Amino acid sequence: MKKPVHVAITRKVKPGSESEFEGAIERFFKESEIINGSLGAQIIRPLPGNKSSTYGILRSFASDKDRDEFYRSDQFRKWDQTVRPMVEPGYTRQEIELHGLEAFFSDPSAISHPQRWKMAVVTWMGVWPTVFLISLLITPYFIGLPMWIAIGIDTLLVVLALTWAVMPLLTKLMRPWLVKANRDP
């Protein structure tokens, strides 16, 4: 199975063009979601009150081939021409890999990542019962082992359960709440 390809882009928006840029990028996200192999895009806005005008964009593709076709497409060239008057010359674009918990909260259809406190709540909702159940059901079999080995086995089982079962299920179930977080003040 091919792993998705994630590309991180930064663009510096000219002062006074922020609203126009955000509107243009949201329209482009909607238009480009139908492109074959495009898994979606997210925008990362500067923090409120921050003087930075650098925006982050995360685009996800099904494969390297889909990424390359997207960046060679007329649709992308048209987008680049559209925003050129709104942004400083040049931008960065690099392929990234998502590791650990941020991969669970990556939603290619969302405009931005969920709020950090909501990700922490969902993570706790997964960790607490998983640790409890593994400690209750498995730990008694480790009596007599050195504590560091027992804890190592416990945490290994917790990580495996979280990675392949608990977190994928929880983030899927909690997606409406997590996505709503992007619109909360």
Secondary structure, DSSP 4 states (H G I P E B T S, - for coil): -PPPEEEEEEEEBPTT-HHHHHHHHHHHHHHHTTSTTEEEEEEEPPPTT----EEEEEEEESSHHHHHHHHHSHHHHHHHHHHGGGB-S--EEEEE---THHHHT--TTSSSPPPHHHHHHHHHHHHHHHHHHHHHHTGGGGTTS-HHHHHHHHHHHHHHHIIIIIHHHHHHHHHHHHHHTTT--
